[in-house]
Amino acid sequence: MEIIVRIAQLLLSLSILVIFHEFGHFIIAKAFKTRVEKFYLFFDPWFSLFKFKPKNSDTEYGIGWLPLGGYVKIAGMIDESMDKEQMALPPKPDEFRSKRPWQRLLIIVAGVVFNLIMAMGIYAGILFTWGEEYLPTENMKYGIVCDSVALRSGLQNGDKVISVDGERVEKATAITAYILLNESKTIQVERDGQVLDIQISDSIVPHLLKGGTFIAPRMPFVVGLFSDDSPAKAAGMQLGDRIVGIDTIRTEFFDEFKAAIANYKDTTISINIIRDGLPLTLAVTIGDTSKIGVQGTYDGIFELRKIEYGFFAAIPAGAKKAFVVARDYLKQFKLIVKPETKAYESLGGFIAIGKIFPGTWDWYSFWSMTSFLSIMLAVLNILPIPALDGGHAMFILYEMITRRKPSDRAMEIAQYIGLILLLTLLIYANGNDIVKLFR
């Protein structure tokens, strides 16, 4: 059921993004009296699932069967349709090629602009509806928990983060991303009453790009959810219990419990808990997976900070958030194109995108991911690669600067090269997804 929910969210999100993006091209083209022959959600090679053409309209609207995006076919433009017959005819006044360069440029960049506007609107709606809630860095009262790379860097579980490169990071869960995006060199922590300056190695960048945790808020193990076949639940454990030990081993925090439980398999162990302030011991029988079927919770453990937004305050806040996300995505993209990061190994396709949606339908998560994907689509589309909006814009800017228009043949060749590059990237990214499934 989870996979169906994820697929449904992915398809709905992509549909909204594509329609809004293509509507940007469509509405600006119409504003300059440019004929739009097709407006399609998804691609329709050989046949379409649905199509209709309103009376007295030049535009055919439809839904294709190949859910890899969508398109508007603008008359007189060399695009993915590669309509050579139309381009061989003399230009007509309502065709793209007959418009002034600045008009063509606006038509091209309109899709990207509409995606940015959409992201701003969604973020504004999220802030107005749900507000913003986060864990301030100074409220990580138990310090941090480190993965193996963080431990090798000199950090320790329980360290309390003060700053990164001397700069305070407001949100606890944003520290790792801050380190990655700013290629930070040092992290300042408090340990046993002393302030230490820990050096961060450049080698963590590939680790983080591949999804490494590095550091996270350290938390006690408070029971928040049971699996269907939970041995702990069968032994009498209850929601809200705090696990503090296994046999004679003290495990104040989840990371300590996780390390200790790995040494037990196919046996009955004593798990020490605190319930309503009283100590209890439960006999729990575990199998060969060393799991007790319990998921922890943050609820009530940390003092969170919540900011509420009124309607008019949410609009500029949403715009600011969209620009911050776009800036951070550009920083990440800069890291990805560096060969030494080996980020190409972490590239993913539709399976990777689908996995970022939760397994249960949640509107907050759905709109958060849709706004992020809208920004991602805008950034990727404006790259100066033939076949993308940025590639078309690049040729138009060349024409505006040199006063010479590239030949149709040159544009056709560039379009073919761009399509081959995009197809290669698509195959590689989705191939990566398939390989990861079998690992």
Steps between C-alpha positions, in 0.01 A plus 500: 500500500788738580641474149158584350473809722851611403431451128171691529672791676783502247265503200276769650799716592662465156166572331458825693859602431485424129164670445613815680835506318348453157222746580772761546623445144141482375365820655798717401495357146130588478574848636730557200241349260713192436319188383516205742410177323509257795485512881569153642545350842745210450637404161295342223724314252276307256181554699343692790270391783276802459479805276259770397506820296250772589304659220678796338819418691848438355603289797447128557494404869580146608656245734777274373580150616870553583525676841841660450384861496289695255525765230343780303561493125551859392472559126824594328730380776763228483424287805471134596232449231770565233230614252725551196208529254363808673845656527556449124202726420518882497452654848149612594427804721359284781803273522770505765778567250321814378500664843760744625793350696390650834151357452640155421725523805204578728302209355792266568576607858131522598487133604788543744351823638162332551665212687669748735171686550330169570761408763459840668122453508521148642748601770278796590204262527697257716613775737149644524338160560755320718748766604864406551615273781858397564752401765740788578865393515535624858208277605684176416538436872649153450749614237556317173529143381774436242534259213834329428631785282421760768673284763811474281496880468541528876141562606347295782148397593367752748695798364291820501531703180569870550578614144632398158796700367421743781143554373197401707258263322145566615340163420646182649392280210662741249855470636607215272355673191672824603835321523449342157374804312757739642787251487570587863843437652438505875227431752508641852363277777473494877636182661537447876474875560767587241457659155682306230569584135463185289641492146269370227664304220408561135446126472160534668349665190464176296372329816229763553402510132435127521260554789732471799365632830822645648328639810144511636334600827569242771185375663387260771312191380135577570253255343288671235388216273492119486532278196222246439710210633689692770663271762514797738127561475432131555710520819285783637686812390276807454506826306688765695730254678862614511756226439804548724687169496553144377580253777780675693594736214387860543350646179384854573474587130378334182848477346625313810205260486553437128867414555425275798206306350713397201685258730182304579330254266252214541473546875289647778642819649407729787414850380492768768244778456361802681119524505323785677822570689534142627767247393378171347667201336346304211609163360509539121568213259677612182589317180803498273443861386572645847191719474227560756248660262501848654535845345600799712335841513608861546164602648539677833876445514624829359376855530405589143455849361190577292438810288143579391434706186199709408385512138693814403812404699507157333538645149844666539611218733405245232690695233807522725487126573476421127810710424692342790413149376598599143831644626576185698409278205740697279773451762431128503503492121843667504625217721344237277692612191834475683665172388674445835166474685394198287145632535406333172486176698210638704291627208150356502198487273129455552541229764723729708255790460208275590673388820516854636122495532366332817331159488179649642317796349598818679412837347774689684768265363338492157497878458848536653645253250302649210636848573855361517455310174363817340822681588709204384313499167557874460874477573559201274294648216694826492835323456658598163455155350343460154145359516445668840351847544844627597643371172236684295557815709875472438454505121257793519743698715774421247274640228423814703870566566645418156196608294533168316241227524629139512392298197216252527748222421724604790198508729392152384847356571511667841154363580609146406814530715295629792243222470776237491664651810168510687409145395843376612460673837148361537617145430799536735298647789224240477760227448657612828161456667468145370855407609431634851185289523706182457779603739 
